[in-house]
Amino acid sequence: MTRRLLDRVVQRLDLPADIGARAQKLVDIEWLVTNGLGGYSSSTMSGLITRRYHGILVAALPNPLGRTVMLNHLGERLVVGGRGIYLTSEERTGGRANPDVAAVIADCRLDAGLPVWEYQWEGVRLEKRILMPYRQNTVHVIYRLLEGPETATLELHPAVHFRGYEDRVDTPNNSPANTRYAMTMSGGMHLLAVEGNLPPLRLQIFDGLASRFIADERVTSEFLYPVEESRGYEFRGTLWTPGHFEVDLQRDHCATLVASVESEEVMRALSPDEAAECEHERRRRLIYSAAPQAQDETGAELVLAADQFIITPAGRIPDATRAAALGNEIRTVIAGYHWFTDWGRDTMISLEGLTLATGRQREAAFILRTFAHYVRDGLIPNMFPDGSNEGLYHTADATLWFFHAVEAYVRRSGDQVTLMHLLPTMLDIVDHHVKGTKFGIGVDPKDGLLRQGAEGYQLTWMDAKVDGWVVTPRRGKAVELNALWYNALRLLEGWLISIRGEDAGAEVRARAERVYASFNERFWIPDKGYLYDIVDGEQGDSALCRPNQIFSISLDHPVLDRPRWESVLGVVQTRLLTPMGLRSLAPGEEGYRDRYFGDLRARDAAYHQGTVWGWLIGPWIDAWLKVHPDDRAGARRFLDGLVGGLGVFGIGTIAEIFDAEPPYTPRGCIAQAWSVGEVLRCWVKTAPDEPVATT
């Protein structure tokens, strides 16, 4: 039954008839395939590389290397009867779009979350697929001649610039013109190597009638990266190519280019057919293991999207070794593709949707234990820089979201052993917050509320900073931090009582009751009917209308007095709710920005100043159902915009942010963990009572 459902999980691009519009759409929409290690393969649907982050193989290498672009581009030219046409939209002219070539793409789609293209030219039809074997820094590019002559020839032109995925495309000391690449051959496998500590790139053609490599070493003409140009970064760069492969194709037979930085033994362990079958079966099991409410076409697509973010971090070998010695496995969550690493806040917010709604409780436990190991001074890491084993701890809310994630895990799994393992860590966290810890994070003894703030740091989720400018510092007592603090105390009280008895929770209960009283006295604005965003801030109390107040209702233990819920909900719905999530600042407020675009400074000025965040649809729906508990159908309608956008930006996934005004253009990362996680969680939560058909 589920295998048939997997076959129906298809996201097909609706391609305009107009050639120019078609070419633009193929450039605007990007695809992503991941490998469970943090590595990936990604580009535009056209084949044009527009970002420095694009690559056919971006490998997750051991620290300090981190994610590294190992195969930047693959030029493709089909030759039939002595005539040829380029399949990708750059025709080896340095990355400039060519609509005539783009028109060859007759169909492109995701099948079970994996990209598929069909190219058509004068009666010839060629299919291309891309997959990455799970937990391998390996990519398979698979070609099959569907229609046309019995045979044809495909030219494949690999082009490289080995560099960190965040590095400039014109890195002067590592440019293709200044780097000595070397191609050697052994046993039918080509090794492309460079001086230094990077592993070689292994290339091999499998299953074609015959294949040849034609040596033609050169530096390509200039490639342009238009998205980097629009973001204010260097956008001109060159690549190095060793030559090209000629592959003889036979109709209805597959030929596969395998590119890998794994050992020869690992690379050849699975044939391309076996790798494809294993990946298909793995995806079938992901859907089969998910909550029954997720086993429809939309739910299944979200389950496959969620899988992209859960990784075994390839780089942190000491931590993986330590975890294995305890009988655990290290797991974490990539916050977003392409440029995010694992962030504590994003991980804890998205954990329920990514792991619990998908039936991956074991991995949820590993994630919680992994982050518990990293707690320092009562804080979990804000993030791990790529290529580093050490986390950065400048966050005031990620640690409080940890309690929320633990509660969701224990509720779903009933795992009291993990709860007891984590309980001492959570007691230590509360103790540090009461006494005061780093970055000015601590309880104000005057009212029991949690305050935070340190010069030069952005500690809440509204964390934009550029050139030393903290855009939304929010120093003081933030509304969502105190909602989270109250929720954490109430959760801890319940856990202590259940494990150690009624008296064990008395001190925490008293602290929570004081927070509740102070919160409702200090944050409520009677004449506006909503909550202050900050009290006791640097400029006093801030009445800016922001979405952070929704957490006073949405969390398991709401800190806001019940009679005030409808008023806050009404303000948020009227001023902040959009089809794609909640605005980060209401229109009309000082500093409001309706679009997120321009260079880094311009973008960061808009990041939390109106820009819509998809993940906030989750707490909005939680709050809505608190006030309207019988309106699951109405709550599900709030997901329509985000679910409908699965094929708009990053195909098959959900963007990080959106412009604050129509048409709510998607921006930022093409795939964001908490966007996908919260939509999936709420898709399950708002499902109708009738069982979902999976046939």
N, C-alpha and C positions, 0 to 999 in steps of 0.2 A: 504493500500500500504506500509506504513512505517513499519507495523508489519512484513510484509514479508521480508522487508529489514533487520530488526533486526534479524530475524531467519537466515539470510545469513551471519551475521557478526560472522564468525567462524575462529579462528586462531588455526590450528591443527599442532602439532609437528610431523615432519617427523622423525620417530624413526628408527635408524639403525637396520639391522638384527642381527649384531654381538652383543652378550649379553654385553660384556664389554664396547663397544662403546655406546650402548644404555644406560647402567647404568650411564656412565660419562655424557652423554648429559642431562639426567634427573636430575643429580646433578648440572650441570652448569647453567641450566635455572631456573629462579625463577618466582613465581606467586605472585600477590598482589591484595587484595580486600580491599577497604577502606570504611569508614562509614560517611564521610561528617563532621566529628568532629576533624579529625587529627589522629584518631585511625585506626587500620588496622589489617588484618590477612595476613600472608605471610610466605612462606618457599620455598624450592626447589620443582620442579615437582616430584622428587623422594620421597618426604616426609622427607628426611634427613635435619636436621637443621644444617646449616653451619655458621650462623652468630649469634651474640648476639642479633641482631634486629629481628630475626625470632620468630614467635609465632602464635599460632592459634587464640589468642585474645590478642592484644596489645591495651589497653583501653586508651582513652584520658580523663584523670581525671582532676578535678578542680585544679588550682594552689594552693599550690606549688608542687603538686604531678606530674603533667604533664603526659606524655605517660608512661604507666606501663605495663610490660609483666605480664599478669594474667593467661594465659593458654599457657605454653611454647610448649607443645608437646602432641600428641595424638597417642599412639601406637594402631595398628589395627591388629586384628587376626581373620581370617575367619575360622569357624569350620563347616565341612560338614561330616556327617557319622562318627563322632568321630575323624577325622583327621583335622589338622589345618595348616594354613600357614599365616605368617605375610605379611601384605600388604605394609607397609612402609619399607624403605630400611635400617632399623637399627636393626631389629630383637631383640630389647631390649639388644643389646650388647654394649651400650655406644656410639652409633652414628657411628659405623663403617659400611661402605657401604657393601652390600651383593648382588652381581650381580644376584644370583639365585632368590632372592626375587624381585629385580628390574625388572626381566624379566616378572613378572606377569602383569606389566602394559602394556596392549595391545593397549591402545589408551589414549592420553591426549590432551586436547584442551581448548580453551576459547570459550564458547558460550555466545554471547552478552557481552563479557568482563569478564565473570565469569568462574572460572576453573572447569573442568570436567575431571574425570579419569574413565577409565574402566579397571578393573582387571580381568584376566582370569586364571583359574586353573582347569584343568581336567574336562572340560565341564561346569564349573561354571563361570558365568560372573556377576560381581558386579560393579555398578556405584556409584561414589561419587561426590558430588557437594558441593561447599562452597559459602555462601553469607553472607552479613552483612546488616540487616535492616538499612535503611538510618537514620542517626542521632541517632543511638543507639550504645552503647558499648556492642554489642551482636553479636555473630556469630552462624550461623546454619551450621552444617555439616550433609549432607543429603545422605543417602545410599538407593540404590534400587537394589534388586536382579533381574537381567535381564534374565538370563538363568540358568538352572540347576534344582535341586530338588525344590519341592514346598516350602520347608523351609530350613533354615540354621541358624547358630548362629554367631553373630559378637561380638567379645570382643573389648571393647574400654578402653584403659589404659591412663587416664589423668595424666600428670606429670607437676609439677609447681615449679617455683622459683620466687615468687613475687619480682620484682625489677624494678627500672627505666630502660627504654629500652637502655640507654647509659651505664648502670652499668656493671662492670666486671661480667663475667659468674661465677666467683669464689668468689664473694663479701664476704669477710671473716665474717663480722659482720651480714650478712644476708644470709648465706649459708643455704641450706635445712637441713644440719646436725645440725645447730645451731638455727633453727627457729621452733617455736611450731605452726604447722598447726593443724587445727581441722576440721573434717567433721561431720556435723549434717544433719538430714533429717527432712523435714516438708512438709506434703501434697504432697508427690511424688517428691519433689524438694530437691536436695542435696546442702548444703551450705558449701563451703570450706573457712575457715576464718583463719586469723593470727592476732596476737596481734598488736596493733597500729592503725593508722588512715586510713588504706586501707579498701575499701568496700569488702564484701565477694564475692567470685566467686560462682555464682548460676549455677548448672548443672541439666539438666532434659532431659530425653528421651521421645520423642513424637512418637506415631503412630506405634510402633512396635507391633507384636503380644503380646509380653510380654517382660519385662526387669527386671533384678535383679542387685543389686550392691553387689559385693563380696569384703569385707573389707580385705585389705592386706597392711597395712601401712609400708612404707620403703623408704629409700633413694636409688636411682638408682645407678648402677655402672656409672663410669665416661663417660660423653658425651664429644666428641671432636668437636670443631668448626674450621674447616680447613681454612675458609676464614679469621677468626680473627687471626689465626696463620700466614697466609701469609701477613697480614697487621701489624704484630708486636705486637699484643695484646695478653692478656691471653686467652687461648683457651681450657682449661680444666674446666669442671664444672659438678656438679651433680644436679639432680632434685628430688623432693619428690612426691611420688604417694600415694593416699589413698587406692588404690585397683583398681578394674575394674568393668565396666558394662558388663553384658551379655544381648544381644539384640536378640530376636528371629525374624528373617526376614521371610517375605512371598513374593513369587515371584510377581513382578510387583507392589509391595506396598512399600512406602517410610517409612523409620525410620530415625528420626532426633535427633542428640544431639544438644541441645541449651545450650550455655555457655554465661553468661552475668554478668555484674556488675551493671546492672540497677535494679530498684526495682522489686519486684515480680509482681506488677500490670503492669508495662511497659513490662516486659519480656513475660508475658502471654497475652498481649493485642492482638497479632496476632498469629494465628496458623502458623505452618511452611508453609502450603499451601498458606495461605493468605499473608505471608511475601514474599514468592517467587513470587506470582502474582503481588504484589505491586511493588516489585523491577523490575520485567520485564516491567511493565507498566511505571515506572519512566524512565527506559532506553529508552523505545520506545518514550516517550515524549522528551527526550533529543535530539534524532536524528531528530524527527519531527520539533523541534524548531530551529535547526541549519540552517545555510545558505544553500540554495538549492545546492550550489556547493559542500557542504560537504555530501550530501545525496547519496553517493555511498558506496561500501563496505569499501574502504580505508578511506574515509572521516568519515564514521560512526564509524569505529574502533578508529580513532583519537579523535572523539567527546567523546566516552566513556572513552578513556584514559585521556582526559582533565578533565573530571568530578572528577577524583581522587584527584586533587590538590585544588579544590575550597572548602573551609571549613567554618563552623561557629566555631570559636575557643572555645572549651568547657571550657577552663581554665580561660579566662579573664572575669569573671562575672561582675566586676564593669563597664568595658567598654561596655559590652552587655546591662547592665541596663541603662547606660547613652544614648546609641544609641536608645534603645527602647523608652525612654522618649521623644526623638525628632522625633519619628515616623520612625526611621531607623532600620536597622539590621546590626550587625557587621559581616563582611566577610573578609577573607584574603585568601592567597594562600600559600600552603605548597610548598617550593622550590624544594623538592625532597625527595623520599623515598629510604632508610629508615631513615636517620639521620638528614635531614634538618628540620628546623622549617620554619616560614614565614620570608622571606627576602624582604626588600623593593625593591631592584634592580630587583630581579627575578620576583617579582610581577608585577612591572610596564612594564618590557619587555614582559612578557608572557600574560599580560591582554588582549590584542586584540585577540590573538589566543584562549585563554582559555574561554573567556566570550563573546566577540563580534562576532567572527566567529560561535559561538555556540548558538547565540540568547539569551544570558543571560545578557541583558543590565541592568536589574534591579540590578543584583548582581555586575556588573561592577561599577555601581554608589555607591553601598554600600562599595565596596572595596576602591574606591577613597575617599569617605567621611571618612572611617575608618582611612586611612593613613593621610588625612588632619588633623584629630583630633590629631594625634601624632606628628605633626611638632613642632620642638623645635629649636630655634636659626637659623631658615631658613633651617633646614634639616629634612628629613623624616628618620625614623629608618633604619639602615642597616639590623637589624634582631632582633627578640625576642627570647631570650634563652628559652628553654623548661621549663615550670613550673614557668615562670616569667611574671609579668604584665608590666614590664618596658623594653623599647627597648634600644638597643645600637645604637649610632649615628655615628660611625666611617665610613662614606662613603662620597665620593665626587661626585659620579655620580648618585646614586639612586634618589636623589631629582630632578635632571635634567630629568631623565627618567619619572618622574611624569608628567611633561608637555607633553611629548610624549604620555603617556597613556590618559591624559585628552583630547588631540586633537583627538585621535582615537575614544574615547567614544563619544565626541560631534559630530564628523562627522557621526558616525553610528546612533546615537540616536536622534540628533537634540535637546537634552535636555539643553535648555538655563538656566533653573532654577538651575540645578546643576552647570553649568558653572559660573553663578553669585555668587553662594554660595562659590565656590572654588577660585574665582578671588582675593579676599583680601589675601588669603593664598599665592597665587602665587606672588602677588605684594610684600608681606613680604619676601618671599624667595629671590626674585631678590634684594631687598634692603639689606638683610643680606649678599648676595654674593658680592655686590658692596662695602659695608663697610668692609667686612671681618668677618668671623665667626670661628667656632671651627676648629681645626686641620690644621690651616694655609690655609683654603679654602677662597679665595677672589680674587678680580680683581686687577691686576697690573695696577696702574694708568698710567704707562709709555706707555702701548700699548693696554690696554683694554682686554687683554687675562686673562683667569682664571687659577690660579695656586693653588696648594695644596701640603701638605706634613707636617707630624709631625713625630718626631722620635718615632720608635716603632710601627707605624701604617701603614696599607696597605689600602689605601682609594679608589683605583679604582677596577674594577671588577677582575683584576689580583691580588688577595688578599691572596695568600698563605703565611702562617706564621707558623713557628714551632720552639719551644724552644727559642722564642725571635728573631728568624731570619726572617726578612721580605725578602722573596725570590725576589720579583719584586716590590720594593718600588715605583718606577716611580714618585718620588717627582719632582715637577716642573710644567711645563705646558704640560699636556698630550693631545695628538691629539684628542682623542674621547671626552674628557671633553670639549674642546673648540668647537668641532662640536655640541655637545649637548647644550652648553651654547648659541651658536648662534641660534640654532633651537628654544630653549626656548624663547629667546628674540623676534624672529620673530613671534612665536605663540602668545606671550603676546601682541605684537604690534597689531596683527590682532584682538584679542579679545577686547582690549581696544577701538579700532576704531569702532568695531561692536556694542559695548555696550554704549560707552560714546562719540563717535564722533571722527572725524579726528584728531583734535588737541591732544586728549588724548594719542595718540601713538607716539608723536614726540620725546620725550626724549628716549624712548626705541628704536625707529628707529635709532636715532643717535648713540646709544651705539652699536647696532647690526652692523651698517655700519663700525664702527671702528674695531670691532672684525673681520669682513670679510676682511678688508684691511690688518690688522696685521697678520691674519692667513695665507693668501696667500703669504705674504712677508716672514714670519718666518718659516713655516713648509715645503715648497716645496724644494726638493733636485734636482736641475736641472740635474746633471750628473747621477743620479740614476733613475729619473723618478717616484719617489714615495715620501712619506712624512716622516719627522721625527716622531718618536714615542713620544719623549719628547724634548722640547726646554727649555733652562734655567734650566736644571736639576742639580743634585749634581755634576755630572761629565761632565757638559756641555750639548750639544745636543746629543740625542741618535738616531742613524740611523738604529737601529735594525729593520729588516723587520717584522712587526707584523700586525695582522688583524685589529687593532684599526683604521687604516686610512680609512677603508671602510665606516665608519660612516660619513666621510666628503662628501660622495656622497649619501648614502642611506636614510638619514633622510628627512623629508618633506621639509625642507629648507636647501639644501646643501650649505656648507660653502666654498667648493673648487671651484675655477674658472672652468667653463665648459670646456675649451680646455684641461685641465689636466685630465679629467675623464678617457679617454681611456687608458692613460699611467698607472695610478694607478690600474685600473681594470685589465690590462694585467699583471702587476707584481703580484698582489694578485692571479690571476688565475694560473700563472706559478709556483709560489713558495709556496702558502699557501692552495690552494683549494684541497680537497680530496673528495671522494664519501660520506664521513660522516660529512662534515662541513669544517671549516677552521682551519689550524694549528695555534697555538698561537705564534709560532716563526718559521721562515723559516729555512729549513735545511742549514747547513753551517754557521749559525750565532753562535757567542760565547754563550755557555751555552745550545745549542740545545740538547734535549733528545728525542729519538725516541720511548721510551716505558715508560709507567706509571705503576710501580710495586714496590714491596718491602715494607719496613717499612714506618712509617709516614714521616720521614725526606726525604727518597729517593723519595717517591711519591710527596711530596710538591716541591721538587727540579725540578720535571718534569711537575707540574700541569699547568704552563703557559709558559713552555719552549719548546714548540713543540706539546704537547698534543692537539689533535683535539677536538674542542667544537662543538657539534651538533647545538646549538642555533644560531651560527654565519652563518648558511646557510640562515637564514632569511634576515639579512642585505645584504648578498652577492646577493641574488635574487633581492632585492629591487634595489641595485646598477646596477645589470645586466639589469634590465628592464628600468632603467633611460637611459642607453646607447643604449639598444636594445628594444625599447618599443613595437615592434610588434612580439617579440619572446617569447610568453608565453609558447609555446610547448618546446622550448629549455630550458627555465627557469625551467619548471616542471621536466625536466630530471635530474636537480641537486638534486632532492629529492629522486631519485631512491634508493640510498644506504640506507638512513635513513628509508624510508618506507619499504624497503626489510628487514630491521633489526628488525621489530616489533616482531618477534618470536625468537630472537637470545639470549637475555640476560634476561631482564624482559619481559616475554611474554605479548604481546599486548601493549607495551609502548616503550619509547625511552630512552636510557642511557644518562647519564650526559656527558661523555667524551669517547674518543677513542684513541688508540695508534696512533702515528704520521706516522707510516709506515704500509704497508700491513702486515697482513690482517686487520688492523685497529680494533683490538680487543676492544670490549666495556669494559669500566672501570667505577669506581666511583659508583654513585647511579644507581640502576636499572631503576628508573623512575624519570625524571627531568622535572619540569614544563616548563622551557623555551625551552627545546628541543622539547617537544610535542607541546607547544603553537606556536612556530615559524614554525614548519613543517605544522601544521594545517592551520595557517594563510596563508602560501604560497601555500598550496594545494588549498585553496579557491581562492587565488589571481591568480593562473596560470590555473584555470579551463578553458576548452574550452567554446565557446559561446553557444554551444547547451545545452539545459537543461539536467540535470542528471536524468536518469531513476531510480525510486525508487521502482519499482515493482519486 
